[in-house]
């Protein structure tokens, strides 16, 4: 009889270890999958040329590549009008679309969430702008004549089809400025992972209740 009781204690101890390990492992996996892919998405790495003069902006944007007509590309600059933090990115142009891009390391078949904040200071009749979003060469959003708005969040989900995915924004604004900040791309956790955490946590809770009742 004593032997059986001792065996039972050993079994429960092993079960507890397995459940605890499962919870920790799944939580770690979820945290790893939530890792940020975009570098310098908040545009804070390059200081303003003169923080006391908002007209003196910075054209250097670490981790991002700029392309397009030189005159339009010159309108892509670090500004002191952020959604959060100290800085954001001001976007303007005169001839046509200019672009800012970054290549992300992705996992084929993995679903990701892209989010960013966009603001506009344009009002009619001086309203002539455009903002495009591309992922992996595919245009997923094309906004035109964006009327005056505070920073507004936009979200999109996409599934990567290769180990590298280009994130690109196209913009132009004839009369004023658009502002971009807090660009983010994170993996979307799989439902099975979330379910696994809930199940193992539930089992652990049941066992703890039983243990309390026995003692």
C-alpha atoms as an extended CHARMM CRD file, in Angstrom:
* protein
*
       215  EXT
         1         1  UNK       CA              0.0000000000        0.0000000000        0.0000000000  PROA      1               0.0000000000
         2         2  UNK       CA              2.8000000000        2.3840000000        0.8640000000  PROA      2               0.0000000000
         3         3  UNK       CA              4.5080000000        1.4490000000       -2.3870000000  PROA      3               0.0000000000
         4         4  UNK       CA              1.4080000000        2.3770000000       -4.4220000000  PROA      4               0.0000000000
         5         5  UNK       CA              1.0960000000        5.7000000000       -2.6830000000  PROA      5               0.0000000000
         6         6  UNK       CA              4.7470000000        6.4750000000       -3.3540000000  PROA      6               0.0000000000
         7         7  UNK       CA              4.3670000000        5.4930000000       -7.0290000000  PROA      7               0.0000000000
         8         8  UNK       CA              1.3900000000        7.8140000000       -7.3210000000  PROA      8               0.0000000000
         9         9  UNK       CA              3.4330000000       10.6870000000       -5.9800000000  PROA      9               0.0000000000
        10        10  UNK       CA              6.1810000000        9.9810000000       -8.5180000000  PROA      10              0.0000000000
        11        11  UNK       CA              3.6900000000        9.8870000000      -11.4140000000  PROA      11              0.0000000000
        12        12  UNK       CA              2.1230000000       13.1880000000      -10.3780000000  PROA      12              0.0000000000
        13        13  UNK       CA              5.5710000000       14.7440000000      -10.0100000000  PROA      13              0.0000000000
        14        14  UNK       CA              6.5240000000       13.6960000000      -13.5420000000  PROA      14              0.0000000000
        15        15  UNK       CA              3.1870000000       14.9450000000      -14.8970000000  PROA      15              0.0000000000
        16        16  UNK       CA              3.6810000000       18.2820000000      -13.1760000000  PROA      16              0.0000000000
        17        17  UNK       CA              7.1370000000       18.6330000000      -14.6980000000  PROA      17              0.0000000000
        18        18  UNK       CA              5.8430000000       17.8250000000      -18.1820000000  PROA      18              0.0000000000
        19        19  UNK       CA              2.9440000000       20.2640000000      -17.9050000000  PROA      19              0.0000000000
        20        20  UNK       CA              5.1640000000       23.0360000000      -16.5620000000  PROA      20              0.0000000000
        21        21  UNK       CA              7.6880000000       22.4140000000      -19.3330000000  PROA      21              0.0000000000
        22        22  UNK       CA              4.9560000000       22.5070000000      -21.9650000000  PROA      22              0.0000000000
        23        23  UNK       CA              3.6460000000       25.8200000000      -20.6730000000  PROA      23              0.0000000000
        24        24  UNK       CA              7.1060000000       27.3860000000      -20.5960000000  PROA      24              0.0000000000
        25        25  UNK       CA              8.0270000000       26.0010000000      -24.0340000000  PROA      25              0.0000000000
        26        26  UNK       CA              4.8290000000       27.1740000000      -25.6960000000  PROA      26              0.0000000000
        27        27  UNK       CA              5.0960000000       30.5880000000      -24.0620000000  PROA      27              0.0000000000
        28        28  UNK       CA              8.6710000000       30.9190000000      -25.2790000000  PROA      28              0.0000000000
        29        29  UNK       CA              7.6380000000       29.8980000000      -28.7940000000  PROA      29              0.0000000000
        30        30  UNK       CA              4.8590000000       32.4750000000      -28.7920000000  PROA      30              0.0000000000
        31        31  UNK       CA              7.2720000000       35.1800000000      -27.6330000000  PROA      31              0.0000000000
        32        32  UNK       CA              9.7860000000       34.2190000000      -30.3080000000  PROA      32              0.0000000000
        33        33  UNK       CA              7.1280000000       34.3450000000      -33.0270000000  PROA      33              0.0000000000
        34        34  UNK       CA              6.1030000000       37.8140000000      -31.8890000000  PROA      34              0.0000000000
        35        35  UNK       CA              9.5810000000       39.1640000000      -32.6840000000  PROA      35              0.0000000000
        36        36  UNK       CA              9.6910000000       42.4060000000      -34.6620000000  PROA      36              0.0000000000
        37        37  UNK       CA             10.9770000000       42.0520000000      -38.2480000000  PROA      37              0.0000000000
        38        38  UNK       CA             11.1950000000       45.7110000000      -39.2480000000  PROA      38              0.0000000000
        39        39  UNK       CA             14.3730000000       47.5780000000      -38.3900000000  PROA      39              0.0000000000
        40        40  UNK       CA             14.0780000000       51.2320000000      -37.4210000000  PROA      40              0.0000000000
        41        41  UNK       CA             10.3330000000       51.1460000000      -37.9580000000  PROA      41              0.0000000000
        42        42  UNK       CA              9.9160000000       54.0360000000      -35.5180000000  PROA      42              0.0000000000
        43        43  UNK       CA             12.5230000000       56.1840000000      -37.3430000000  PROA      43              0.0000000000
        44        44  UNK       CA             14.3470000000       57.0730000000      -34.1390000000  PROA      44              0.0000000000
        45        45  UNK       CA             17.8990000000       56.0650000000      -35.1410000000  PROA      45              0.0000000000
        46        46  UNK       CA             18.7760000000       59.2130000000      -37.0800000000  PROA      46              0.0000000000
        47        47  UNK       CA             18.6000000000       62.4390000000      -35.0530000000  PROA      47              0.0000000000
        48        48  UNK       CA             17.1750000000       65.6470000000      -36.4390000000  PROA      48              0.0000000000
        49        49  UNK       CA             19.7530000000       68.0750000000      -37.7800000000  PROA      49              0.0000000000
        50        50  UNK       CA             18.3240000000       70.7290000000      -35.4740000000  PROA      50              0.0000000000
        51        51  UNK       CA             15.6990000000       69.5800000000      -32.9160000000  PROA      51              0.0000000000
        52        52  UNK       CA             14.7320000000       73.2100000000      -32.3050000000  PROA      52              0.0000000000
        53        53  UNK       CA             13.9810000000       73.8890000000      -35.9620000000  PROA      53              0.0000000000
        54        54  UNK       CA             11.4130000000       71.5140000000      -37.5290000000  PROA      54              0.0000000000
        55        55  UNK       CA             12.2880000000       72.8180000000      -41.0010000000  PROA      55              0.0000000000
        56        56  UNK       CA             15.7990000000       71.3790000000      -40.7630000000  PROA      56              0.0000000000
        57        57  UNK       CA             15.0290000000       67.6940000000      -41.2320000000  PROA      57              0.0000000000
        58        58  UNK       CA             17.3030000000       64.6900000000      -41.7620000000  PROA      58              0.0000000000
        59        59  UNK       CA             17.3540000000       62.8050000000      -45.1120000000  PROA      59              0.0000000000
        60        60  UNK       CA             19.2750000000       59.8340000000      -43.6660000000  PROA      60              0.0000000000
        61        61  UNK       CA             17.0730000000       56.8460000000      -42.8090000000  PROA      61              0.0000000000
        62        62  UNK       CA             19.0180000000       53.9310000000      -41.3550000000  PROA      62              0.0000000000
        63        63  UNK       CA             17.9490000000       50.4340000000      -42.5690000000  PROA      63              0.0000000000
        64        64  UNK       CA             15.6710000000       51.8590000000      -45.2910000000  PROA      64              0.0000000000
        65        65  UNK       CA             16.4080000000       52.3490000000      -49.0170000000  PROA      65              0.0000000000
        66        66  UNK       CA             14.9660000000       55.2750000000      -50.9640000000  PROA      66              0.0000000000
        67        67  UNK       CA             14.2270000000       55.2260000000      -54.6990000000  PROA      67              0.0000000000
        68        68  UNK       CA             12.5400000000       57.3600000000      -57.3290000000  PROA      68              0.0000000000
        69        69  UNK       CA             13.1070000000       60.7250000000      -58.9710000000  PROA      69              0.0000000000
        70        70  UNK       CA             15.8050000000       62.6540000000      -57.0310000000  PROA      70              0.0000000000
        71        71  UNK       CA             13.4910000000       65.6080000000      -56.5450000000  PROA      71              0.0000000000
        72        72  UNK       CA             10.7610000000       63.4190000000      -55.0620000000  PROA      72              0.0000000000
        73        73  UNK       CA             13.1230000000       61.2890000000      -52.9700000000  PROA      73              0.0000000000
        74        74  UNK       CA             14.3690000000       64.4810000000      -51.3400000000  PROA      74              0.0000000000
        75        75  UNK       CA             10.9210000000       64.8450000000      -49.7710000000  PROA      75              0.0000000000
        76        76  UNK       CA             11.4370000000       61.6840000000      -47.6780000000  PROA      76              0.0000000000
        77        77  UNK       CA             12.9730000000       62.9930000000      -44.4740000000  PROA      77              0.0000000000
        78        78  UNK       CA             13.0420000000       62.4430000000      -40.7150000000  PROA      78              0.0000000000
        79        79  UNK       CA             10.7420000000       64.9400000000      -38.9740000000  PROA      79              0.0000000000
        80        80  UNK       CA              9.7670000000       65.8310000000      -35.4180000000  PROA      80              0.0000000000
        81        81  UNK       CA              6.1000000000       65.0120000000      -35.9910000000  PROA      81              0.0000000000
        82        82  UNK       CA              5.8350000000       61.4440000000      -34.5960000000  PROA      82              0.0000000000
        83        83  UNK       CA              2.9600000000       59.1610000000      -33.6740000000  PROA      83              0.0000000000
        84        84  UNK       CA              5.0280000000       58.2630000000      -30.6040000000  PROA      84              0.0000000000
        85        85  UNK       CA              8.5970000000       58.8070000000      -29.5300000000  PROA      85              0.0000000000
        86        86  UNK       CA             10.5160000000       61.8010000000      -30.8520000000  PROA      86              0.0000000000
        87        87  UNK       CA             10.5010000000       61.3500000000      -34.6230000000  PROA      87              0.0000000000
        88        88  UNK       CA              8.4830000000       60.2220000000      -37.6180000000  PROA      88              0.0000000000
        89        89  UNK       CA              8.9440000000       60.2450000000      -41.3880000000  PROA      89              0.0000000000
        90        90  UNK       CA              7.6360000000       63.1040000000      -43.5450000000  PROA      90              0.0000000000
        91        91  UNK       CA              6.7090000000       62.2520000000      -47.1440000000  PROA      91              0.0000000000
        92        92  UNK       CA              6.2660000000       64.6810000000      -50.0060000000  PROA      92              0.0000000000
        93        93  UNK       CA              6.8820000000       64.9020000000      -53.7560000000  PROA      93              0.0000000000
        94        94  UNK       CA              6.3580000000       67.0330000000      -56.8320000000  PROA      94              0.0000000000
        95        95  UNK       CA              6.6710000000       64.8840000000      -59.9650000000  PROA      95              0.0000000000
        96        96  UNK       CA              5.6220000000       61.3310000000      -59.1020000000  PROA      96              0.0000000000
        97        97  UNK       CA              5.8540000000       58.4640000000      -56.6660000000  PROA      97              0.0000000000
        98        98  UNK       CA              8.9860000000       57.9630000000      -54.6110000000  PROA      98              0.0000000000
        99        99  UNK       CA              9.5980000000       54.8270000000      -52.5440000000  PROA      99              0.0000000000
       100       100  UNK       CA             11.0930000000       53.6720000000      -49.2790000000  PROA      100             0.0000000000
       101       101  UNK       CA             11.7640000000       49.9660000000      -48.7970000000  PROA      101             0.0000000000
       102       102  UNK       CA             13.3040000000       47.3080000000      -46.5840000000  PROA      102             0.0000000000
       103       103  UNK       CA             13.8680000000       43.5780000000      -47.0940000000  PROA      103             0.0000000000
       104       104  UNK       CA             12.6160000000       41.4240000000      -44.2340000000  PROA      104             0.0000000000
       105       105  UNK       CA             13.7490000000       37.9320000000      -43.2140000000  PROA      105             0.0000000000
       106       106  UNK       CA             10.6150000000       35.7800000000      -43.3420000000  PROA      106             0.0000000000
       107       107  UNK       CA              9.5920000000       32.1330000000      -43.0710000000  PROA      107             0.0000000000
       108       108  UNK       CA              7.7830000000       30.6680000000      -46.1100000000  PROA      108             0.0000000000
       109       109  UNK       CA              4.1990000000       29.7730000000      -45.2270000000  PROA      109             0.0000000000
       110       110  UNK       CA              4.1980000000       31.9050000000      -42.0680000000  PROA      110             0.0000000000
       111       111  UNK       CA              1.4630000000       34.5180000000      -41.7170000000  PROA      111             0.0000000000
       112       112  UNK       CA              2.4930000000       38.0160000000      -40.6650000000  PROA      112             0.0000000000
       113       113  UNK       CA              0.7510000000       41.1960000000      -39.5870000000  PROA      113             0.0000000000
       114       114  UNK       CA              1.8890000000       44.5000000000      -41.0490000000  PROA      114             0.0000000000
       115       115  UNK       CA              0.8490000000       47.6570000000      -39.2440000000  PROA      115             0.0000000000
       116       116  UNK       CA              1.7910000000       51.3200000000      -39.4960000000  PROA      116             0.0000000000
       117       117  UNK       CA              0.4840000000       54.7800000000      -38.6560000000  PROA      117             0.0000000000
       118       118  UNK       CA             -0.2020000000       57.3510000000      -41.3770000000  PROA      118             0.0000000000
       119       119  UNK       CA             -1.1540000000       61.0320000000      -41.0510000000  PROA      119             0.0000000000
       120       120  UNK       CA             -2.0400000000       63.7450000000      -43.5550000000  PROA      120             0.0000000000
       121       121  UNK       CA             -2.1010000000       67.5380000000      -43.2940000000  PROA      121             0.0000000000
       122       122  UNK       CA             -3.7860000000       68.0720000000      -46.6910000000  PROA      122             0.0000000000
       123       123  UNK       CA             -7.1380000000       69.7840000000      -47.1170000000  PROA      123             0.0000000000
       124       124  UNK       CA             -9.2530000000       70.7670000000      -50.1060000000  PROA      124             0.0000000000
       125       125  UNK       CA             -8.7760000000       72.4090000000      -52.5130000000  PROA      125             0.0000000000
       126       126  UNK       CA             -5.0640000000       71.5950000000      -52.1100000000  PROA      126             0.0000000000
       127       127  UNK       CA             -5.5900000000       67.8570000000      -52.0030000000  PROA      127             0.0000000000
       128       128  UNK       CA             -3.5020000000       65.7090000000      -54.3110000000  PROA      128             0.0000000000
       129       129  UNK       CA             -1.6190000000       62.8360000000      -52.6970000000  PROA      129             0.0000000000
       130       130  UNK       CA             -1.1470000000       59.0860000000      -52.8600000000  PROA      130             0.0000000000
       131       131  UNK       CA              0.2100000000       56.3820000000      -50.5570000000  PROA      131             0.0000000000
       132       132  UNK       CA              0.8540000000       52.7960000000      -51.6690000000  PROA      132             0.0000000000
       133       133  UNK       CA              1.8500000000       49.7010000000      -49.7230000000  PROA      133             0.0000000000
       134       134  UNK       CA              3.6800000000       46.7590000000      -51.2960000000  PROA      134             0.0000000000
       135       135  UNK       CA              4.5890000000       43.3880000000      -49.7550000000  PROA      135             0.0000000000
       136       136  UNK       CA              6.7510000000       40.9850000000      -51.7480000000  PROA      136             0.0000000000
       137       137  UNK       CA              6.1160000000       42.9800000000      -54.9130000000  PROA      137             0.0000000000
       138       138  UNK       CA              2.3410000000       42.8730000000      -54.4740000000  PROA      138             0.0000000000
       139       139  UNK       CA              0.4130000000       46.0980000000      -53.9800000000  PROA      139             0.0000000000
       140       140  UNK       CA             -1.8970000000       45.5440000000      -51.0160000000  PROA      140             0.0000000000
       141       141  UNK       CA             -3.1060000000       49.1150000000      -50.5220000000  PROA      141             0.0000000000
       142       142  UNK       CA             -3.4100000000       52.2320000000      -52.6860000000  PROA      142             0.0000000000
       143       143  UNK       CA             -4.7830000000       55.3590000000      -51.0070000000  PROA      143             0.0000000000
       144       144  UNK       CA             -5.4300000000       58.5780000000      -52.9310000000  PROA      144             0.0000000000
       145       145  UNK       CA             -6.3940000000       62.0960000000      -51.8510000000  PROA      145             0.0000000000
       146       146  UNK       CA             -5.9940000000       61.3630000000      -48.1560000000  PROA      146             0.0000000000
       147       147  UNK       CA             -7.8210000000       64.1980000000      -46.4120000000  PROA      147             0.0000000000
       148       148  UNK       CA             -6.4950000000       65.7400000000      -43.1960000000  PROA      148             0.0000000000
       149       149  UNK       CA             -6.2210000000       63.0480000000      -40.5300000000  PROA      149             0.0000000000
       150       150  UNK       CA             -4.2330000000       62.4850000000      -37.3420000000  PROA      150             0.0000000000
       151       151  UNK       CA             -2.0150000000       59.4400000000      -37.1710000000  PROA      151             0.0000000000
       152       152  UNK       CA             -4.2730000000       56.5160000000      -38.0810000000  PROA      152             0.0000000000
       153       153  UNK       CA             -3.3130000000       52.8520000000      -37.7960000000  PROA      153             0.0000000000
       154       154  UNK       CA             -3.5350000000       50.5440000000      -40.8140000000  PROA      154             0.0000000000
       155       155  UNK       CA             -3.2280000000       46.7550000000      -40.5360000000  PROA      155             0.0000000000
       156       156  UNK       CA             -2.7890000000       44.0070000000      -43.1260000000  PROA      156             0.0000000000
       157       157  UNK       CA             -2.1050000000       40.2820000000      -42.9220000000  PROA      157             0.0000000000
       158       158  UNK       CA              0.0300000000       38.4460000000      -45.4740000000  PROA      158             0.0000000000
       159       159  UNK       CA              1.6430000000       35.0500000000      -45.8830000000  PROA      159             0.0000000000
       160       160  UNK       CA              5.3240000000       34.9270000000      -46.8370000000  PROA      160             0.0000000000
       161       161  UNK       CA              6.2700000000       32.7830000000      -49.8260000000  PROA      161             0.0000000000
       162       162  UNK       CA             10.0480000000       33.0410000000      -49.4750000000  PROA      162             0.0000000000
       163       163  UNK       CA             12.8140000000       33.5550000000      -46.9290000000  PROA      163             0.0000000000
       164       164  UNK       CA             13.0080000000       37.2600000000      -47.7800000000  PROA      164             0.0000000000
       165       165  UNK       CA             10.1280000000       39.6740000000      -48.3610000000  PROA      165             0.0000000000
       166       166  UNK       CA             10.3850000000       43.2610000000      -49.5290000000  PROA      166             0.0000000000
       167       167  UNK       CA              8.2840000000       45.8200000000      -47.7000000000  PROA      167             0.0000000000
       168       168  UNK       CA              7.8570000000       48.9900000000      -49.7520000000  PROA      168             0.0000000000
       169       169  UNK       CA              5.8660000000       52.2060000000      -49.4950000000  PROA      169             0.0000000000
       170       170  UNK       CA              5.1950000000       54.5520000000      -52.3950000000  PROA      170             0.0000000000
       171       171  UNK       CA              4.1470000000       58.1410000000      -51.8260000000  PROA      171             0.0000000000
       172       172  UNK       CA              3.6850000000       61.5570000000      -53.3010000000  PROA      172             0.0000000000
       173       173  UNK       CA              2.0440000000       64.7530000000      -52.1230000000  PROA      173             0.0000000000
       174       174  UNK       CA              1.8420000000       67.7510000000      -54.4240000000  PROA      174             0.0000000000
       175       175  UNK       CA              0.8060000000       70.3770000000      -51.8900000000  PROA      175             0.0000000000
       176       176  UNK       CA              1.6230000000       69.1580000000      -48.3830000000  PROA      176             0.0000000000
       177       177  UNK       CA              2.9790000000       66.2200000000      -46.4300000000  PROA      177             0.0000000000
       178       178  UNK       CA              2.0320000000       62.7210000000      -45.4020000000  PROA      178             0.0000000000
       179       179  UNK       CA              3.6260000000       61.3210000000      -42.2390000000  PROA      179             0.0000000000
       180       180  UNK       CA              4.5620000000       57.7060000000      -41.5140000000  PROA      180             0.0000000000
       181       181  UNK       CA              5.5500000000       56.1800000000      -38.1720000000  PROA      181             0.0000000000
       182       182  UNK       CA              5.8070000000       52.9290000000      -36.1920000000  PROA      182             0.0000000000
       183       183  UNK       CA              6.0120000000       50.4830000000      -39.0760000000  PROA      183             0.0000000000
       184       184  UNK       CA              5.8190000000       46.9320000000      -37.7290000000  PROA      184             0.0000000000
       185       185  UNK       CA              5.7500000000       43.3750000000      -39.0900000000  PROA      185             0.0000000000
       186       186  UNK       CA              5.2840000000       40.5060000000      -36.6550000000  PROA      186             0.0000000000
       187       187  UNK       CA              4.4280000000       36.8050000000      -37.0650000000  PROA      187             0.0000000000
       188       188  UNK       CA              0.8390000000       35.8540000000      -36.3160000000  PROA      188             0.0000000000
       189       189  UNK       CA              0.8490000000       33.0700000000      -33.6450000000  PROA      189             0.0000000000
       190       190  UNK       CA             -0.7720000000       29.8540000000      -34.7950000000  PROA      190             0.0000000000
       191       191  UNK       CA             -4.0800000000       28.9760000000      -33.0580000000  PROA      191             0.0000000000
       192       192  UNK       CA             -2.6600000000       25.5730000000      -32.0610000000  PROA      192             0.0000000000
       193       193  UNK       CA              0.1130000000       27.2720000000      -30.0980000000  PROA      193             0.0000000000
       194       194  UNK       CA             -2.3360000000       29.4580000000      -28.2100000000  PROA      194             0.0000000000
       195       195  UNK       CA             -4.5750000000       26.4480000000      -27.5930000000  PROA      195             0.0000000000
       196       196  UNK       CA             -1.6410000000       24.4180000000      -26.3400000000  PROA      196             0.0000000000
       197       197  UNK       CA             -0.8030000000       27.0350000000      -23.7360000000  PROA      197             0.0000000000
       198       198  UNK       CA             -4.4290000000       27.1800000000      -22.5740000000  PROA      198             0.0000000000
       199       199  UNK       CA             -4.7730000000       23.3800000000      -22.3560000000  PROA      199             0.0000000000
       200       200  UNK       CA             -1.5430000000       22.8160000000      -20.4460000000  PROA      200             0.0000000000
       201       201  UNK       CA             -2.3170000000       25.6820000000      -18.0930000000  PROA      201             0.0000000000
       202       202  UNK       CA             -5.7860000000       24.2040000000      -17.5430000000  PROA      202             0.0000000000
       203       203  UNK       CA             -4.3990000000       20.7550000000      -16.7720000000  PROA      203             0.0000000000
       204       204  UNK       CA             -1.9580000000       22.2440000000      -14.3180000000  PROA      204             0.0000000000
       205       205  UNK       CA             -4.8000000000       24.1060000000      -12.6100000000  PROA      205             0.0000000000
       206       206  UNK       CA             -6.9010000000       20.9350000000      -12.3030000000  PROA      206             0.0000000000
       207       207  UNK       CA             -4.0030000000       18.9890000000      -10.8220000000  PROA      207             0.0000000000
       208       208  UNK       CA             -3.2800000000       21.7410000000       -8.2940000000  PROA      208             0.0000000000
       209       209  UNK       CA             -6.9430000000       21.7240000000       -7.1780000000  PROA      209             0.0000000000
       210       210  UNK       CA             -6.8480000000       17.9450000000       -6.7340000000  PROA      210             0.0000000000
       211       211  UNK       CA             -3.6200000000       18.1510000000       -4.7940000000  PROA      211             0.0000000000
       212       212  UNK       CA             -5.1130000000       20.8100000000       -2.4980000000  PROA      212             0.0000000000
       213       213  UNK       CA             -8.2500000000       18.6900000000       -1.9160000000  PROA      213             0.0000000000
       214       214  UNK       CA             -6.1690000000       15.5740000000       -1.0340000000  PROA      214             0.0000000000
       215       215  UNK       CA             -3.9270000000       17.4700000000        1.3620000000  PROA      215             0.0000000000
